[in-house]
Amino acid sequence: MCGFAKRELEPVIKTENLEVVYNLGKSNEFRALRSVNVDIYPEEYIILFGPSGCGKSTLLYCFLGALPYTFGKLSVKGEDPYQYNSEELVHFQQKTIGIVYQAFYLIPSLSVMDNVSLPLIFAGMSKQDREKRALSLLRRFGVEAQANKLPNSLSGGQQQRVAVSRALVNDPEILLADEPVGNLDAISTEEVMNSLSEVNRRDKKTVILVTHDAKFIPYAHRTFYMTYGKVEREVFNPEIEAIKVVEKGKTIMTEIEKLARIYPYSTVDELRVKSIVNYLTQKLTFEQLERLEKAVVKIIEGKIHEADFKRMLLEKFERGGVGVSTSAGEKMTKQMEKIMRESLAVKRFRKRLVEEEMTGTEMSRYVKHLRTYLLDEYEGQVSLGQLRRLERAVEERISGSAKKEEFELFLGTSYDKGGVGFHWRTARNMTLYLEKLIAQGTRI
């Protein structure tokens, strides 16, 4: 089961309508950040995700105290670093926050040991203590043997792990990482990403990673998706126990989120279309799939009704239609109408679940609706006991308390062993159908 966070914490970083505007008031005015609202909690691993130019690095450097914002509010540990004097700001950047860049920025004329220990000179630490601290970090990240070498003699991955060591030498509470593996090979990338993950888990430090690579999203507790200087959505990772207190229903991993990892720059509406097209298609050519996607977009947007949708499916391909057979077109139309109608129940349910208190009676009614939809796909008979267990499983899945795999396993486990007792194929089909309904009802 996927638990919800219980502890109340104060954010270690919080922004309110934060904006960064270049050339304010001029003809070439440019808004790099637009009304950004984020809250980041102690010990969280956060990813700022998006394409180049979306504002993610700008936001990161605002946190660092290196890029003043134009409007809004920013607090780091309850204080605004841009209200510090120069001495206080230096102390903040030494003790509170560290950063790892895409470029290593190691001093080529100094040894690895001296590069790592250099920040401790400004902290007034003795040479013996500096070297002891630096060596312990180099040992931890597997580059102890390179301590007396010059940086240019190391591989890219080794240099970045030296840079991580340097960022941690002052023991900051927050570690920022700006595309830290952008110049590394696959093996070095994995080593550095594992190092950052260890810093978060073992050292209990807040880690904030900027990346445009969707494969790193599973590392994070939460991901903020950014486009055009705005945070478009915040997504929890249900596979990791949340640090931030989670609104009930927000940790559910739907097919939409799985598709988002494959198509990270697609909008939520585009992902919904892909979900339905995947459900409807059989053996269609790529060109037919493109036509079908356009038809699905129109029916989702309410621009056409089922009859028009069916007509587009059956119309010959050379006349602008999808060109499927009559039987296939009728089946797809029925499936489309059914899934659009039934997904409305899911959407209403999840809206009430997240935004309002739901009574037990209302919960029971919604669950019974969904249970009915699933059993309509099932030709066998069920006992009262199976019915009750199916309803319980549906409630846990739709509220985000259970994962898709747990739901399917529970349906396919024998009744005597505590499951619903369906055949594995029935369990699989019901799970896939419920996931389609959840995908269309998801609000992210």
C-alpha positions in Angstrom: 0.0 0.0 0.0 1.1 3.5 -0.7 1.1 5.6 2.5 0.5 9.3 3.0 3.0 11.6 4.8 1.9 12.4 8.3 4.4 14.9 9.6 3.8 18.6 9.4 6.9 20.5 8.3 7.7 24.1 7.4 9.2 24.5 3.9 12.9 25.0 3.7 12.3 27.0 0.4 9.1 28.8 -0.5 8.2 31.2 -3.3 5.0 33.2 -3.8 4.3 34.6 -7.3 8.0 34.8 -7.9 9.0 36.6 -11.1 12.2 37.4 -12.9 12.0 40.1 -15.5 14.9 41.2 -17.7 15.0 44.7 -19.2 11.9 45.7 -17.2 9.9 48.4 -19.0 11.9 48.3 -22.2 10.8 47.2 -25.6 12.8 44.0 -25.2 11.4 43.1 -21.8 11.5 39.4 -21.1 9.8 37.5 -18.3 12.0 34.5 -17.4 9.8 33.4 -14.5 6.1 34.0 -14.2 4.2 33.8 -10.9 6.1 30.8 -9.7 4.7 29.2 -6.5 6.7 26.3 -5.1 7.3 24.9 -1.6 10.2 22.6 -0.9 10.6 20.7 2.3 13.6 19.5 4.4 15.1 16.2 3.1 13.1 16.3 -0.2 14.6 15.4 -3.6 13.0 17.8 -6.0 13.4 18.0 -9.8 12.8 21.1 -11.8 12.0 19.6 -15.2 11.4 21.1 -18.6 13.0 22.0 -22.0 15.8 24.5 -22.5 14.8 28.1 -21.8 11.8 27.2 -19.6 13.2 29.0 -16.5 14.3 26.0 -14.4 17.9 27.2 -14.0 16.7 30.8 -13.4 14.6 29.5 -10.5 17.6 27.5 -9.2 19.9 30.5 -9.2 17.2 32.5 -7.4 17.4 29.9 -4.6 21.2 30.2 -4.6 21.1 34.0 -3.9 22.9 34.6 -7.2 20.0 36.0 -9.3 17.7 38.6 -7.7 14.0 38.3 -8.5 11.9 41.2 -9.7 8.5 40.6 -8.1 7.0 38.2 -5.5 8.5 36.6 -2.4 11.3 34.1 -1.7 12.2 32.6 1.6 15.0 30.1 2.3 14.9 28.7 5.9 12.4 31.5 6.7 14.5 34.4 5.4 15.0 36.2 2.1 18.7 35.9 1.1 18.3 39.1 -1.0 17.8 41.0 2.2 21.3 39.9 3.5 24.3 42.2 3.4 27.3 41.0 1.4 28.9 39.2 4.4 25.6 37.5 5.4 25.1 36.4 1.8 28.6 34.8 1.6 27.9 32.9 4.8 24.5 31.8 3.4 26.2 30.5 0.2 28.9 28.8 2.2 26.9 27.1 5.0 23.3 26.8 3.9 23.4 26.0 0.2 25.8 24.2 -2.1 25.8 23.8 -5.9 27.0 21.4 -8.6 27.2 22.7 -12.1 27.1 21.0 -15.5 30.7 22.3 -16.0 33.0 21.1 -13.2 34.7 24.4 -12.5 37.6 22.7 -10.9 40.8 24.8 -10.7 43.2 23.0 -13.1 46.4 24.0 -11.3 45.3 22.7 -7.9 45.2 19.0 -6.9 41.9 17.3 -6.3 42.4 17.5 -2.6 43.0 21.3 -2.7 40.0 21.8 -4.9 37.7 20.1 -2.5 39.3 21.7 0.7 39.5 25.2 -0.8 36.1 26.5 0.6 37.2 25.5 4.1 40.0 28.0 4.0 37.4 30.8 4.0 35.8 29.1 7.0 39.0 29.5 9.0 39.6 25.7 9.3 43.2 24.4 9.9 44.9 22.6 7.0 44.9 19.3 8.9 41.1 19.5 9.5 40.5 20.7 5.9 42.4 17.8 4.4 40.7 15.3 6.7 37.2 16.5 5.8 38.1 16.6 2.0 39.6 13.1 2.1 36.6 11.6 3.8 34.3 13.0 1.1 36.7 11.8 -1.7 36.7 8.4 -0.2 33.0 8.3 0.1 32.5 9.1 -3.6 35.1 6.7 -4.8 37.8 9.2 -5.9 40.2 9.0 -2.9 43.0 7.5 -5.1 42.9 10.7 -7.3 43.4 13.1 -4.3 46.8 14.2 -5.3 46.2 14.3 -9.1 45.3 17.4 -11.1 41.7 17.5 -12.3 42.4 17.2 -16.0 43.9 13.7 -15.5 40.5 12.5 -14.3 37.5 11.2 -16.3 34.4 13.4 -16.6 32.5 11.3 -14.1 35.4 11.5 -11.6 35.6 15.2 -12.0 31.9 15.6 -11.3 32.1 13.5 -8.1 35.0 15.7 -7.0 32.7 18.7 -7.7 30.0 17.0 -5.5 32.5 16.5 -2.8 33.5 20.2 -3.0 29.8 21.3 -2.8 29.4 19.2 0.4 32.6 20.1 2.1 30.9 22.9 4.1 28.1 20.6 5.0 25.3 22.7 3.5 21.6 21.8 4.2 20.6 22.2 0.6 22.4 20.9 -2.5 21.5 22.4 -5.9 22.5 20.6 -9.1 22.2 22.3 -12.5 22.2 19.6 -15.2 25.1 17.9 -13.5 25.3 14.9 -15.9 24.8 16.8 -19.1 28.3 16.2 -20.3 28.8 12.7 -19.0 28.6 9.2 -20.5 26.0 6.7 -19.4 28.2 5.0 -16.7 29.4 8.2 -15.2 25.9 9.6 -15.3 24.6 6.7 -13.2 27.5 7.1 -10.7 26.8 10.8 -10.2 23.0 10.4 -10.0 23.5 7.6 -7.4 25.8 10.0 -5.5 23.1 12.7 -5.4 20.5 10.2 -4.3 22.8 9.0 -1.5 23.3 12.6 -0.4 19.5 12.9 -0.1 18.8 9.6 1.6 21.9 9.1 3.8 22.8 12.7 4.7 19.1 13.8 4.8 19.9 16.9 2.7 17.5 18.7 0.5 18.5 18.1 -3.2 17.1 20.2 -6.0 18.0 18.9 -9.5 17.5 20.8 -12.8 17.1 18.5 -15.8 15.4 18.1 -19.2 15.9 14.3 -19.1 12.7 12.4 -18.1 14.6 9.3 -17.1 15.7 11.0 -13.9 12.2 11.7 -12.6 11.9 8.5 -10.6 14.7 9.7 -8.3 12.6 12.6 -6.9 9.9 12.9 -4.3 8.3 15.5 -6.4 8.8 17.0 -9.9 7.8 20.5 -10.9 7.1 20.6 -14.7 8.1 24.0 -16.1 7.3 25.7 -19.5 7.6 29.3 -20.5 8.8 30.4 -17.1 5.8 28.8 -15.3 5.3 25.8 -13.1 2.6 23.9 -15.1 2.1 21.1 -12.6 3.5 19.4 -9.5 3.7 15.7 -9.6 4.3 13.4 -6.6 6.2 10.2 -7.0 4.0 7.5 -5.4 6.9 5.0 -5.4 8.7 7.1 -2.7 7.3 7.9 0.7 6.3 11.6 0.6 8.0 14.3 2.7 5.4 16.9 2.0 2.0 16.2 3.5 0.1 14.8 0.5 -3.5 15.7 -0.3 -5.4 12.5 -0.4 -5.6 11.1 -3.9 -2.5 13.0 -5.2 -0.1 10.1 -5.1 -1.9 7.9 -7.6 0.3 6.8 -10.4 -2.0 6.8 -13.4 -1.3 5.9 -17.0 -1.1 9.6 -17.7 1.9 9.9 -15.5 3.5 6.9 -17.1 3.0 8.3 -20.5 4.4 11.6 -19.3 7.7 9.9 -18.7 7.7 8.7 -22.3 6.4 11.9 -23.7 7.6 14.5 -21.1 6.9 17.6 -23.2 3.3 16.6 -24.1 0.4 18.4 -22.5 -2.0 16.5 -20.2 -4.7 16.7 -22.9 -2.3 15.2 -25.5 -1.5 12.4 -23.1 -5.2 11.7 -22.6 -5.6 11.3 -26.3 -2.7 8.9 -26.5 -4.3 6.8 -23.7 -7.6 6.5 -25.5 -6.0 5.8 -28.9 -3.9 3.1 -27.4 -7.1 1.5 -26.0 -9.0 1.8 -29.3 -6.4 0.7 -31.8 -5.8 -2.7 -33.2 -3.9 -3.2 -36.4 -3.8 0.2 -37.9 -1.1 1.9 -40.0 0.7 4.9 -38.7 -1.2 7.2 -41.0 -4.5 5.7 -39.7 -3.4 6.2 -36.1 -2.8 9.9 -36.9 -6.3 10.3 -38.3 -7.7 8.4 -35.3 -5.9 10.8 -32.9 -7.4 13.8 -34.6 -10.9 12.2 -34.2 -10.3 11.5 -30.5 -9.1 15.1 -30.0 -12.4 16.4 -31.5 -14.7 14.2 -29.4 -12.7 14.9 -26.2 -13.0 18.7 -26.9 -16.7 18.3 -27.5 -16.5 19.4 -31.1 -18.2 16.3 -32.4 -20.6 13.6 -31.1 -20.5 9.8 -31.3 -22.2 9.7 -34.7 -19.7 12.1 -36.2 -16.9 10.1 -34.6 -18.2 6.9 -36.1 -18.5 8.6 -39.5 -14.9 9.7 -39.4 -13.8 6.1 -38.6 -15.7 4.5 -41.4 -14.9 7.1 -44.1 -12.4 5.8 -46.6 -8.9 6.8 -46.0 -8.5 8.5 -49.4 -11.5 10.7 -48.5 -10.0 11.9 -45.2 -11.3 9.2 -42.9 -9.6 6.6 -40.8 -10.8 3.8 -43.1 -11.6 1.0 -40.6 -14.1 -1.7 -41.2 -17.8 -1.3 -40.2 -17.5 -3.8 -37.3 -14.3 -2.2 -36.1 -15.7 1.3 -36.3 -18.9 0.4 -34.4 -16.9 -1.3 -31.7 -14.5 1.7 -31.3 -17.4 4.1 -31.2 -19.1 2.1 -28.5 -15.9 1.9 -26.5 -15.3 5.6 -26.9 -18.8 6.5 -25.8 -18.6 4.2 -22.8 -15.2 5.3 -21.6 -16.0 9.0 -21.9 -19.3 8.5 -20.0 -17.8 6.4 -17.3 -14.7 8.5 -16.9 -16.9 11.4 -15.8 -17.7 9.4 -12.7 -14.0 9.1 -11.9 -13.4 12.8 -12.5 -16.2 13.8 -10.2 -15.0 11.3 -7.6 -11.4 12.5 -7.6 -12.5 16.1 -7.6 -14.6 15.6 -4.4 -11.9 13.4 -2.9 -9.1 16.0 -3.3 -11.0 19.2 -2.8 -13.7 18.3 -0.3 -14.7 16.0 2.5 -16.5 13.0 1.1 -19.1 11.2 3.3 -19.1 7.5 3.6 -22.3 7.3 1.7 -21.0 9.3 -1.3 -17.8 7.2 -1.3 -19.8 4.0 -1.4 -22.0 5.3 -4.2 -19.1 6.3 -6.4 -17.3 3.0 -5.8 -20.4 1.0 -6.7 -20.6 2.9 -10.0 -17.0 1.9 -10.8 -17.5 -1.6 -9.7 -20.5 -1.9 -12.0 -18.5 -0.6 -14.9 -15.9 -3.3 -14.3 -18.4 -6.1 -13.9 -20.1 -5.1 -17.1 -16.9 -6.3 -18.8 -17.1 -9.6 -17.0 -19.3 -12.5 -18.2 -19.0 -14.7 -15.1 -20.9 -14.6 -11.8 -19.6 -13.2 -8.5 -20.4 -13.9 -4.9 -21.4 -11.2 -2.4 -18.0 -11.7 -0.7 -16.2 -11.1 -4.1 -18.3 -8.0 -4.6 -17.3 -6.5 -1.3 -13.6 -7.2 -1.9 -13.8 -5.8 -5.4 -15.4 -2.6 -4.0 -12.7 -2.3 -1.4 -10.0 -2.7 -4.1 -11.6 -0.1 -6.3 -11.8 2.4 -3.5 -8.1 1.9 -2.6 -6.9 2.2 -6.2 -9.0 5.3 -7.1 -8.0 7.1 -4.0 -4.3 6.4 -4.5 -3.8 4.0 -1.6 -2.9 1.1 -3.8 -0.8 0.9 -7.0 -2.0 -0.6 -10.2 0.1 -3.7 -9.7 -1.3 -4.2 -6.2 -4.9 -3.8 -7.5 -4.3 -6.4 -10.2 -2.6 -8.8 -7.8 -5.5 -8.5 -5.3 -8.1 -9.2 -8.0 -6.2 -12.3 -9.2 -5.4 -13.8 -5.8 -7.7 -16.7 -4.8 -10.6 -15.9 -2.5 -9.3 -18.3 0.2 -6.0 -16.4 0.3 -7.8 -13.1 0.9 -8.1 -11.9 -2.7 -11.1 -11.4 -5.0 -10.6 -14.7 -6.7 -10.8 -13.8 -10.4 -8.9 -15.5 -13.2 -5.6 -13.7 -13.9 -6.9 -12.7 -17.4 -10.0 -11.2 -15.9 -7.9 -9.4 -13.3 -5.7 -8.0 -16.0 -8.6 -6.8 -18.2 -10.4 -5.1 -15.3 -7.2 -3.4 -14.2 -6.5 -2.1 -17.7 -10.0 -0.8 -18.1 -10.0 0.9 -14.7 -6.7 2.5 -15.6 -8.3 4.0 -18.7 -11.1 5.5 -16.6 -8.6 6.9 -14.1 -6.4 8.3 -16.9 -9.3 10.3 -18.3 -10.4 11.5 -14.9 -6.9 12.6 -13.8 -6.3 16.2 -12.8 -2.6 17.0 -12.9 
